[in-house]
Amino acid sequence: MREKQLTEMIKKKVTEAKEVCEGDETSDECKVAWDEVEEVSQAKADLRLRLEIEKKDPLEFFCQHNPETEECRVYED
C-alpha cells in the first residue's frame, strides 16, 4: 500500500518538475523540483529495502533499530 502511494507521488513530482523546468532548466525552482523527485524516489527505495529485511528475519530488523537490547547482543569468544 505504502509503496503504491510513493509510486504515485513520484509520478506527480516528475510531472510537476517537468512543468517547473519548462522555461528554464537551470533555475533554482527547477533544481528544487528535481530534488523532491529524488527524495521521494529514495524513500521508496528505503521502503523496499526495509520490507526485504523484514521478510528475512524479524529479529534482524528489530536489532537494526534497537542494537542495545539484550536480544541483540553479540558475544565474542
PyMOL Python script that loads the backbone (N, CA, C, O; Angstrom):
from pymol import cmd

cmd.read_pdbstr("""\
ATOM      1  N   MET A   1       0.827  -1.192   0.000  1.00  0.00           N
ATOM      2  CA  MET A   1       0.000   0.000   0.000  1.00  0.00           C
ATOM      3  C   MET A   1       0.876   1.263   0.000  1.00  0.00           C
ATOM      4  O   MET A   1       0.686   2.160  -0.821  1.00  0.00           O
ATOM      5  N   ARG A   2       1.814   1.315   0.910  1.00  0.00           N
ATOM      6  CA  ARG A   2       2.694   2.493   1.010  1.00  0.00           C
ATOM      7  C   ARG A   2       3.553   2.636  -0.252  1.00  0.00           C
ATOM      8  O   ARG A   2       3.798   3.745  -0.726  1.00  0.00           O
ATOM      9  N   GLU A   3       4.002   1.504  -0.783  1.00  0.00           N
ATOM     10  CA  GLU A   3       4.825   1.549  -1.998  1.00  0.00           C
ATOM     11  C   GLU A   3       4.028   2.130  -3.168  1.00  0.00           C
ATOM     12  O   GLU A   3       4.560   2.890  -3.978  1.00  0.00           O
ATOM     13  N   LYS A   4       2.765   1.767  -3.243  1.00  0.00           N
ATOM     14  CA  LYS A   4       1.909   2.285  -4.313  1.00  0.00           C
ATOM     15  C   LYS A   4       1.725   3.800  -4.168  1.00  0.00           C
ATOM     16  O   LYS A   4       1.728   4.528  -5.161  1.00  0.00           O
ATOM     17  N   GLN A   5       1.567   4.267  -2.930  1.00  0.00           N
ATOM     18  CA  GLN A   5       1.427   5.709  -2.691  1.00  0.00           C
ATOM     19  C   GLN A   5       2.697   6.446  -3.107  1.00  0.00           C
ATOM     20  O   GLN A   5       2.633   7.515  -3.715  1.00  0.00           O
ATOM     21  N   LEU A   6       3.837   5.874  -2.777  1.00  0.00           N
ATOM     22  CA  LEU A   6       5.100   6.515  -3.153  1.00  0.00           C
ATOM     23  C   LEU A   6       5.280   6.534  -4.671  1.00  0.00           C
ATOM     24  O   LEU A   6       5.796   7.507  -5.222  1.00  0.00           O
ATOM     25  N   THR A   7       4.859   5.469  -5.346  1.00  0.00           N
ATOM     26  CA  THR A   7       4.943   5.429  -6.807  1.00  0.00           C
ATOM     27  C   THR A   7       4.094   6.542  -7.418  1.00  0.00           C
ATOM     28  O   THR A   7       4.529   7.232  -8.340  1.00  0.00           O
ATOM     29  N   GLU A   8       2.893   6.707  -6.900  1.00  0.00           N
ATOM     30  CA  GLU A   8       2.016   7.772  -7.395  1.00  0.00           C
ATOM     31  C   GLU A   8       2.619   9.151  -7.113  1.00  0.00           C
ATOM     32  O   GLU A   8       2.537  10.055  -7.944  1.00  0.00           O
ATOM     33  N   MET A   9       3.223   9.299  -5.936  1.00  0.00           N
ATOM     34  CA  MET A   9       3.828  10.573  -5.583  1.00  0.00           C
ATOM     35  C   MET A   9       5.014  10.881  -6.499  1.00  0.00           C
ATOM     36  O   MET A   9       5.219  12.033  -6.881  1.00  0.00           O
ATOM     37  N   ILE A  10       5.787   9.864  -6.850  1.00  0.00           N
ATOM     38  CA  ILE A  10       6.915  10.063  -7.768  1.00  0.00           C
ATOM     39  C   ILE A  10       6.404  10.555  -9.119  1.00  0.00           C
ATOM     40  O   ILE A  10       6.950  11.502  -9.686  1.00  0.00           O
ATOM     41  N   LYS A  11       5.362   9.916  -9.630  1.00  0.00           N
ATOM     42  CA  LYS A  11       4.793  10.343 -10.914  1.00  0.00           C
ATOM     43  C   LYS A  11       4.342  11.795 -10.853  1.00  0.00           C
ATOM     44  O   LYS A  11       4.590  12.576 -11.772  1.00  0.00           O
ATOM     45  N   LYS A  12       3.678  12.143  -9.760  1.00  0.00           N
ATOM     46  CA  LYS A  12       3.182  13.509  -9.586  1.00  0.00           C
ATOM     47  C   LYS A  12       4.343  14.498  -9.531  1.00  0.00           C
ATOM     48  O   LYS A  12       4.295  15.549 -10.171  1.00  0.00           O
ATOM     49  N   LYS A  13       5.384  14.166  -8.770  1.00  0.00           N
ATOM     50  CA  LYS A  13       6.537  15.062  -8.626  1.00  0.00           C
ATOM     51  C   LYS A  13       7.301  15.216  -9.944  1.00  0.00           C
ATOM     52  O   LYS A  13       7.798  16.301 -10.245  1.00  0.00           O
ATOM     53  N   VAL A  14       7.395  14.151 -10.724  1.00  0.00           N
ATOM     54  CA  VAL A  14       8.064  14.234 -12.026  1.00  0.00           C
ATOM     55  C   VAL A  14       7.293  15.178 -12.944  1.00  0.00           C
ATOM     56  O   VAL A  14       7.881  16.013 -13.631  1.00  0.00           O
ATOM     57  N   THR A  15       5.981  15.034 -12.946  1.00  0.00           N
ATOM     58  CA  THR A  15       5.145  15.913 -13.772  1.00  0.00           C
ATOM     59  C   THR A  15       5.317  17.370 -13.343  1.00  0.00           C
ATOM     60  O   THR A  15       5.464  18.262 -14.178  1.00  0.00           O
ATOM     61  N   GLU A  16       5.295  17.595 -12.027  1.00  0.00           N
ATOM     62  CA  GLU A  16       5.482  18.953 -11.514  1.00  0.00           C
ATOM     63  C   GLU A  16       6.860  19.502 -11.900  1.00  0.00           C
ATOM     64  O   GLU A  16       6.982  20.659 -12.302  1.00  0.00           O
ATOM     65  N   ALA A  17       7.884  18.672 -11.776  1.00  0.00           N
ATOM     66  CA  ALA A  17       9.250  19.111 -12.102  1.00  0.00           C
ATOM     67  C   ALA A  17       9.365  19.478 -13.570  1.00  0.00           C
ATOM     68  O   ALA A  17      10.004  20.473 -13.915  1.00  0.00           O
ATOM     69  N   LYS A  18       8.752  18.686 -14.436  1.00  0.00           N
ATOM     70  CA  LYS A  18       8.795  18.995 -15.874  1.00  0.00           C
ATOM     71  C   LYS A  18       8.123  20.332 -16.163  1.00  0.00           C
ATOM     72  O   LYS A  18       8.605  21.119 -16.979  1.00  0.00           O
ATOM     73  N   GLU A  19       7.002  20.580 -15.483  1.00  0.00           N
ATOM     74  CA  GLU A  19       6.286  21.838 -15.690  1.00  0.00           C
ATOM     75  C   GLU A  19       7.116  23.027 -15.205  1.00  0.00           C
ATOM     76  O   GLU A  19       7.203  24.051 -15.883  1.00  0.00           O
ATOM     77  N   VAL A  20       7.722  22.882 -14.030  1.00  0.00           N
ATOM     78  CA  VAL A  20       8.520  23.966 -13.459  1.00  0.00           C
ATOM     79  C   VAL A  20       9.736  24.261 -14.327  1.00  0.00           C
ATOM     80  O   VAL A  20      10.138  25.415 -14.470  1.00  0.00           O
ATOM     81  N   CYS A  21      10.317  23.219 -14.902  1.00  0.00           N
ATOM     82  CA  CYS A  21      11.566  23.370 -15.652  1.00  0.00           C
ATOM     83  C   CYS A  21      11.358  23.721 -17.123  1.00  0.00           C
ATOM     84  O   CYS A  21      12.331  23.914 -17.852  1.00  0.00           O
ATOM     85  N   GLU A  22      10.115  23.807 -17.564  1.00  0.00           N
ATOM     86  CA  GLU A  22       9.822  24.066 -18.977  1.00  0.00           C
ATOM     87  C   GLU A  22      10.526  25.311 -19.510  1.00  0.00           C
ATOM     88  O   GLU A  22      11.110  25.266 -20.592  1.00  0.00           O
ATOM     89  N   GLY A  23      10.485  26.396 -18.788  1.00  0.00           N
ATOM     90  CA  GLY A  23      11.070  27.643 -19.273  1.00  0.00           C
ATOM     91  C   GLY A  23      12.559  27.745 -19.035  1.00  0.00           C
ATOM     92  O   GLY A  23      13.296  28.240 -19.887  1.00  0.00           O
ATOM     93  N   ASP A  24      13.012  27.273 -17.867  1.00  0.00           N
ATOM     94  CA  ASP A  24      14.426  27.445 -17.505  1.00  0.00           C
ATOM     95  C   ASP A  24      14.885  26.247 -16.677  1.00  0.00           C
ATOM     96  O   ASP A  24      14.547  26.121 -15.500  1.00  0.00           O
ATOM     97  N   GLU A  25      15.651  25.382 -17.305  1.00  0.00           N
ATOM     98  CA  GLU A  25      16.111  24.164 -16.636  1.00  0.00           C
ATOM     99  C   GLU A  25      17.215  24.421 -15.617  1.00  0.00           C
ATOM    100  O   GLU A  25      17.572  23.523 -14.855  1.00  0.00           O
ATOM    101  N   THR A  26      17.754  25.622 -15.593  1.00  0.00           N
ATOM    102  CA  THR A  26      18.836  25.930 -14.657  1.00  0.00           C
ATOM    103  C   THR A  26      18.353  26.763 -13.470  1.00  0.00           C
ATOM    104  O   THR A  26      19.160  27.164 -12.631  1.00  0.00           O
ATOM    105  N   SER A  27      17.056  27.027 -13.389  1.00  0.00           N
ATOM    106  CA  SER A  27      16.534  27.853 -12.296  1.00  0.00           C
ATOM    107  C   SER A  27      16.581  27.090 -10.969  1.00  0.00           C
ATOM    108  O   SER A  27      16.618  25.860 -10.935  1.00  0.00           O
ATOM    109  N   ASP A  28      16.576  27.852  -9.893  1.00  0.00           N
ATOM    110  CA  ASP A  28      16.578  27.245  -8.561  1.00  0.00           C
ATOM    111  C   ASP A  28      15.305  26.431  -8.330  1.00  0.00           C
ATOM    112  O   ASP A  28      15.345  25.377  -7.695  1.00  0.00           O
ATOM    113  N   GLU A  29      14.187  26.918  -8.840  1.00  0.00           N
ATOM    114  CA  GLU A  29      12.925  26.211  -8.682  1.00  0.00           C
ATOM    115  C   GLU A  29      12.971  24.840  -9.358  1.00  0.00           C
ATOM    116  O   GLU A  29      12.433  23.858  -8.846  1.00  0.00           O
ATOM    117  N   CYS A  30      13.623  24.799 -10.510  1.00  0.00           N
ATOM    118  CA  CYS A  30      13.765  23.540 -11.244  1.00  0.00           C
ATOM    119  C   CYS A  30      14.616  22.552 -10.444  1.00  0.00           C
ATOM    120  O   CYS A  30      14.279  21.374 -10.333  1.00  0.00           O
ATOM    121  N   LYS A  31      15.709  23.046  -9.898  1.00  0.00           N
ATOM    122  CA  LYS A  31      16.591  22.184  -9.106  1.00  0.00           C
ATOM    123  C   LYS A  31      15.869  21.637  -7.887  1.00  0.00           C
ATOM    124  O   LYS A  31      16.014  20.464  -7.544  1.00  0.00           O
ATOM    125  N   VAL A  32      15.098  22.487  -7.240  1.00  0.00           N
ATOM    126  CA  VAL A  32      14.335  22.064  -6.056  1.00  0.00           C
ATOM    127  C   VAL A  32      13.301  21.005  -6.442  1.00  0.00           C
ATOM    128  O   VAL A  32      13.113  20.023  -5.723  1.00  0.00           O
ATOM    129  N   ALA A  33      12.645  21.206  -7.561  1.00  0.00           N
ATOM    130  CA  ALA A  33      11.625  20.253  -8.010  1.00  0.00           C
ATOM    131  C   ALA A  33      12.233  18.874  -8.253  1.00  0.00           C
ATOM    132  O   ALA A  33      11.646  17.864  -7.863  1.00  0.00           O
ATOM    133  N   TRP A  34      13.406  18.820  -8.892  1.00  0.00           N
ATOM    134  CA  TRP A  34      14.042  17.524  -9.145  1.00  0.00           C
ATOM    135  C   TRP A  34      14.624  16.923  -7.864  1.00  0.00           C
ATOM    136  O   TRP A  34      14.711  15.702  -7.733  1.00  0.00           O
ATOM    137  N   ASP A  35      15.020  17.776  -6.923  1.00  0.00           N
ATOM    138  CA  ASP A  35      15.454  17.272  -5.618  1.00  0.00           C
ATOM    139  C   ASP A  35      14.304  16.564  -4.906  1.00  0.00           C
ATOM    140  O   ASP A  35      14.500  15.537  -4.256  1.00  0.00           O
ATOM    141  N   GLU A  36      13.106  17.126  -5.037  1.00  0.00           N
ATOM    142  CA  GLU A  36      11.927  16.494  -4.433  1.00  0.00           C
ATOM    143  C   GLU A  36      11.656  15.136  -5.058  1.00  0.00           C
ATOM    144  O   GLU A  36      11.302  14.187  -4.358  1.00  0.00           O
ATOM    145  N   VAL A  37      11.820  15.039  -6.371  1.00  0.00           N
ATOM    146  CA  VAL A  37      11.651  13.747  -7.053  1.00  0.00           C
ATOM    147  C   VAL A  37      12.657  12.744  -6.496  1.00  0.00           C
ATOM    148  O   VAL A  37      12.314  11.595  -6.217  1.00  0.00           O
ATOM    149  N   GLU A  38      13.885  13.185  -6.339  1.00  0.00           N
ATOM    150  CA  GLU A  38      14.933  12.296  -5.833  1.00  0.00           C
ATOM    151  C   GLU A  38      14.647  11.848  -4.400  1.00  0.00           C
ATOM    152  O   GLU A  38      14.872  10.688  -4.056  1.00  0.00           O
ATOM    153  N   GLU A  39      14.157  12.750  -3.574  1.00  0.00           N
ATOM    154  CA  GLU A  39      13.850  12.406  -2.181  1.00  0.00           C
ATOM    155  C   GLU A  39      12.744  11.365  -2.094  1.00  0.00           C
ATOM    156  O   GLU A  39      12.842  10.418  -1.313  1.00  0.00           O
ATOM    157  N   VAL A  40      11.706  11.530  -2.881  1.00  0.00           N
ATOM    158  CA  VAL A  40      10.602  10.565  -2.857  1.00  0.00           C
ATOM    159  C   VAL A  40      11.065   9.220  -3.424  1.00  0.00           C
ATOM    160  O   VAL A  40      10.676   8.165  -2.922  1.00  0.00           O
ATOM    161  N   SER A  41      11.882   9.258  -4.453  1.00  0.00           N
ATOM    162  CA  SER A  41      12.427   8.026  -5.023  1.00  0.00           C
ATOM    163  C   SER A  41      13.285   7.283  -3.999  1.00  0.00           C
ATOM    164  O   SER A  41      13.234   6.056  -3.908  1.00  0.00           O
ATOM    165  N   GLN A  42      14.069   8.033  -3.235  1.00  0.00           N
ATOM    166  CA  GLN A  42      14.905   7.421  -2.203  1.00  0.00           C
ATOM    167  C   GLN A  42      14.045   6.829  -1.090  1.00  0.00           C
ATOM    168  O   GLN A  42      14.366   5.769  -0.553  1.00  0.00           O
ATOM    169  N   ALA A  43      12.967   7.502  -0.748  1.00  0.00           N
ATOM    170  CA  ALA A  43      12.050   6.974   0.267  1.00  0.00           C
ATOM    171  C   ALA A  43      11.464   5.641  -0.178  1.00  0.00           C
ATOM    172  O   ALA A  43      11.312   4.724   0.629  1.00  0.00           O
ATOM    173  N   LYS A  44      11.139   5.536  -1.452  1.00  0.00           N
ATOM    174  CA  LYS A  44      10.602   4.280  -1.976  1.00  0.00           C
ATOM    175  C   LYS A  44      11.671   3.190  -1.934  1.00  0.00           C
ATOM    176  O   LYS A  44      11.376   2.051  -1.572  1.00  0.00           O
ATOM    177  N   ALA A  45      12.894   3.525  -2.296  1.00  0.00           N
ATOM    178  CA  ALA A  45      13.986   2.553  -2.258  1.00  0.00           C
ATOM    179  C   ALA A  45      14.233   2.086  -0.818  1.00  0.00           C
ATOM    180  O   ALA A  45      14.453   0.899  -0.575  1.00  0.00           O
ATOM    181  N   ASP A  46      14.196   3.019   0.127  1.00  0.00           N
ATOM    182  CA  ASP A  46      14.381   2.670   1.537  1.00  0.00           C
ATOM    183  C   ASP A  46      13.267   1.748   2.021  1.00  0.00           C
ATOM    184  O   ASP A  46      13.513   0.799   2.766  1.00  0.00           O
ATOM    185  N   LEU A  47      12.048   2.033   1.595  1.00  0.00           N
ATOM    186  CA  LEU A  47      10.913   1.189   1.975  1.00  0.00           C
ATOM    187  C   LEU A  47      11.092  -0.227   1.442  1.00  0.00           C
ATOM    188  O   LEU A  47      10.865  -1.197   2.166  1.00  0.00           O
ATOM    189  N   ARG A  48      11.496  -0.351   0.191  1.00  0.00           N
ATOM    190  CA  ARG A  48      11.718  -1.680  -0.390  1.00  0.00           C
ATOM    191  C   ARG A  48      12.785  -2.450   0.379  1.00  0.00           C
ATOM    192  O   ARG A  48      12.627  -3.639   0.656  1.00  0.00           O
ATOM    193  N   LEU A  49      13.864  -1.768   0.718  1.00  0.00           N
ATOM    194  CA  LEU A  49      14.939  -2.404   1.471  1.00  0.00           C
ATOM    195  C   LEU A  49      14.438  -2.859   2.837  1.00  0.00           C
ATOM    196  O   LEU A  49      14.725  -3.975   3.272  1.00  0.00           O
ATOM    197  N   ARG A  50      13.699  -2.001   3.500  1.00  0.00           N
ATOM    198  CA  ARG A  50      13.155  -2.342   4.813  1.00  0.00           C
ATOM    199  C   ARG A  50      12.211  -3.534   4.726  1.00  0.00           C
ATOM    200  O   ARG A  50      12.231  -4.403   5.598  1.00  0.00           O
ATOM    201  N   LEU A  51      11.396  -3.587   3.699  1.00  0.00           N
ATOM    202  CA  LEU A  51      10.469  -4.708   3.526  1.00  0.00           C
ATOM    203  C   LEU A  51      11.218  -6.009   3.263  1.00  0.00           C
ATOM    204  O   LEU A  51      10.813  -7.064   3.750  1.00  0.00           O
ATOM    205  N   GLU A  52      12.299  -5.945   2.504  1.00  0.00           N
ATOM    206  CA  GLU A  52      13.106  -7.132   2.241  1.00  0.00           C
ATOM    207  C   GLU A  52      13.730  -7.664   3.524  1.00  0.00           C
ATOM    208  O   GLU A  52      13.760  -8.873   3.753  1.00  0.00           O
ATOM    209  N   ILE A  53      14.221  -6.770   4.348  1.00  0.00           N
ATOM    210  CA  ILE A  53      14.842  -7.178   5.611  1.00  0.00           C
ATOM    211  C   ILE A  53      13.795  -7.805   6.524  1.00  0.00           C
ATOM    212  O   ILE A  53      14.057  -8.816   7.176  1.00  0.00           O
ATOM    213  N   GLU A  54      12.610  -7.202   6.568  1.00  0.00           N
ATOM    214  CA  GLU A  54      11.552  -7.734   7.418  1.00  0.00           C
ATOM    215  C   GLU A  54      11.144  -9.137   6.990  1.00  0.00           C
ATOM    216  O   GLU A  54      10.811  -9.968   7.835  1.00  0.00           O
ATOM    217  N   LYS A  55      11.164  -9.406   5.701  1.00  0.00           N
ATOM    218  CA  LYS A  55      10.788 -10.731   5.199  1.00  0.00           C
ATOM    219  C   LYS A  55      11.776 -11.793   5.657  1.00  0.00           C
ATOM    220  O   LYS A  55      11.391 -12.928   5.935  1.00  0.00           O
ATOM    221  N   LYS A  56      13.043 -11.426   5.734  1.00  0.00           N
ATOM    222  CA  LYS A  56      14.088 -12.402   6.033  1.00  0.00           C
ATOM    223  C   LYS A  56      14.072 -12.819   7.496  1.00  0.00           C
ATOM    224  O   LYS A  56      13.931 -14.005   7.793  1.00  0.00           O
ATOM    225  N   ASP A  57      14.214 -11.869   8.414  1.00  0.00           N
ATOM    226  CA  ASP A  57      14.311 -12.201   9.823  1.00  0.00           C
ATOM    227  C   ASP A  57      13.822 -11.021  10.655  1.00  0.00           C
ATOM    228  O   ASP A  57      14.470  -9.975  10.681  1.00  0.00           O
ATOM    229  N   PRO A  58      12.714 -11.173  11.320  1.00  0.00           N
ATOM    230  CA  PRO A  58      12.175 -10.067  12.105  1.00  0.00           C
ATOM    231  C   PRO A  58      13.141  -9.601  13.201  1.00  0.00           C
ATOM    232  O   PRO A  58      13.187  -8.413  13.520  1.00  0.00           O
ATOM    233  N   LEU A  59      13.905 -10.526  13.774  1.00  0.00           N
ATOM    234  CA  LEU A  59      14.854 -10.152  14.816  1.00  0.00           C
ATOM    235  C   LEU A  59      15.964  -9.271  14.246  1.00  0.00           C
ATOM    236  O   LEU A  59      16.414  -8.335  14.908  1.00  0.00           O
ATOM    237  N   GLU A  60      16.400  -9.562  13.038  1.00  0.00           N
ATOM    238  CA  GLU A  60      17.432  -8.756  12.400  1.00  0.00           C
ATOM    239  C   GLU A  60      16.951  -7.320  12.222  1.00  0.00           C
ATOM    240  O   GLU A  60      17.687  -6.372  12.495  1.00  0.00           O
ATOM    241  N   PHE A  61      15.726  -7.170  11.769  1.00  0.00           N
ATOM    242  CA  PHE A  61      15.139  -5.843  11.601  1.00  0.00           C
ATOM    243  C   PHE A  61      15.048  -5.138  12.950  1.00  0.00           C
ATOM    244  O   PHE A  61      15.401  -3.965  13.070  1.00  0.00           O
ATOM    245  N   PHE A  62      14.577  -5.851  13.953  1.00  0.00           N
ATOM    246  CA  PHE A  62      14.460  -5.289  15.293  1.00  0.00           C
ATOM    247  C   PHE A  62      15.818  -4.815  15.812  1.00  0.00           C
ATOM    248  O   PHE A  62      15.933  -3.722  16.365  1.00  0.00           O
ATOM    249  N   CYS A  63      16.832  -5.640  15.629  1.00  0.00           N
ATOM    250  CA  CYS A  63      18.160  -5.319  16.142  1.00  0.00           C
ATOM    251  C   CYS A  63      18.813  -4.143  15.409  1.00  0.00           C
ATOM    252  O   CYS A  63      19.644  -3.440  15.983  1.00  0.00           O
ATOM    253  N   GLN A  64      18.450  -3.935  14.177  1.00  0.00           N
ATOM    254  CA  GLN A  64      18.984  -2.779  13.456  1.00  0.00           C
ATOM    255  C   GLN A  64      18.536  -1.485  14.119  1.00  0.00           C
ATOM    256  O   GLN A  64      19.267  -0.494  14.140  1.00  0.00           O
ATOM    257  N   HIS A  65      17.328  -1.510  14.657  1.00  0.00           N
ATOM    258  CA  HIS A  65      16.770  -0.308  15.270  1.00  0.00           C
ATOM    259  C   HIS A  65      16.942  -0.269  16.782  1.00  0.00           C
ATOM    260  O   HIS A  65      16.747   0.778  17.400  1.00  0.00           O
ATOM    261  N   ASN A  66      17.306  -1.400  17.384  1.00  0.00           N
ATOM    262  CA  ASN A  66      17.460  -1.481  18.830  1.00  0.00           C
ATOM    263  C   ASN A  66      18.694  -2.299  19.201  1.00  0.00           C
ATOM    264  O   ASN A  66      18.561  -3.306  19.897  1.00  0.00           O
ATOM    265  N   PRO A  67      19.879  -1.907  18.767  1.00  0.00           N
ATOM    266  CA  PRO A  67      21.066  -2.726  18.990  1.00  0.00           C
ATOM    267  C   PRO A  67      21.461  -2.865  20.461  1.00  0.00           C
ATOM    268  O   PRO A  67      22.210  -3.774  20.819  1.00  0.00           O
ATOM    269  N   GLU A  68      20.964  -1.973  21.308  1.00  0.00           N
ATOM    270  CA  GLU A  68      21.348  -2.004  22.713  1.00  0.00           C
ATOM    271  C   GLU A  68      20.561  -3.030  23.536  1.00  0.00           C
ATOM    272  O   GLU A  68      20.913  -3.286  24.687  1.00  0.00           O
ATOM    273  N   THR A  69      19.524  -3.609  22.980  1.00  0.00           N
ATOM    274  CA  THR A  69      18.705  -4.551  23.742  1.00  0.00           C
ATOM    275  C   THR A  69      19.424  -5.873  23.955  1.00  0.00           C
ATOM    276  O   THR A  69      20.331  -6.240  23.209  1.00  0.00           O
ATOM    277  N   GLU A  70      18.997  -6.570  24.984  1.00  0.00           N
ATOM    278  CA  GLU A  70      19.635  -7.835  25.355  1.00  0.00           C
ATOM    279  C   GLU A  70      19.534  -8.872  24.236  1.00  0.00           C
ATOM    280  O   GLU A  70      20.465  -9.650  24.027  1.00  0.00           O
ATOM    281  N   GLU A  71      18.425  -8.886  23.525  1.00  0.00           N
ATOM    282  CA  GLU A  71      18.223  -9.851  22.450  1.00  0.00           C
ATOM    283  C   GLU A  71      19.219  -9.675  21.304  1.00  0.00           C
ATOM    284  O   GLU A  71      19.451 -10.598  20.523  1.00  0.00           O
ATOM    285  N   CYS A  72      19.799  -8.487  21.215  1.00  0.00           N
ATOM    286  CA  CYS A  72      20.654  -8.172  20.073  1.00  0.00           C
ATOM    287  C   CYS A  72      22.145  -8.152  20.411  1.00  0.00           C
ATOM    288  O   CYS A  72      22.973  -7.811  19.566  1.00  0.00           O
ATOM    289  N   ARG A  73      22.473  -8.510  21.618  1.00  0.00           N
ATOM    290  CA  ARG A  73      23.895  -8.526  21.986  1.00  0.00           C
ATOM    291  C   ARG A  73      24.641  -9.606  21.225  1.00  0.00           C
ATOM    292  O   ARG A  73      24.119 -10.691  20.969  1.00  0.00           O
ATOM    293  N   VAL A  74      25.867  -9.280  20.872  1.00  0.00           N
ATOM    294  CA  VAL A  74      26.737 -10.238  20.183  1.00  0.00           C
ATOM    295  C   VAL A  74      27.909 -10.531  21.104  1.00  0.00           C
ATOM    296  O   VAL A  74      28.629  -9.627  21.527  1.00  0.00           O
ATOM    297  N   TYR A  75      28.084 -11.796  21.403  1.00  0.00           N
ATOM    298  CA  TYR A  75      29.174 -12.215  22.280  1.00  0.00           C
ATOM    299  C   TYR A  75      30.277 -12.827  21.454  1.00  0.00           C
ATOM    300  O   TYR A  75      30.032 -13.640  20.563  1.00  0.00           O
ATOM    301  N   GLU A  76      31.491 -12.428  21.758  1.00  0.00           N
ATOM    302  CA  GLU A  76      32.646 -12.987  21.064  1.00  0.00           C
ATOM    303  C   GLU A  76      33.476 -13.775  22.056  1.00  0.00           C
ATOM    304  O   GLU A  76      33.615 -13.374  23.211  1.00  0.00           O
ATOM    305  N   ASP A  77      34.033 -14.901  21.611  1.00  0.00           N
ATOM    306  CA  ASP A  77      34.843 -15.740  22.488  1.00  0.00           C
ATOM    307  C   ASP A  77      36.168 -15.123  22.785  1.00  0.00           C
ATOM    308  O   ASP A  77      36.971 -15.706  23.513  1.00  0.00           O
TER     309      ASP A  77
END
""", "prot")
cmd.dss("prot")
cmd.show_as("cartoon", "prot")
cmd.util.cbc("prot")
cmd.orient("prot")
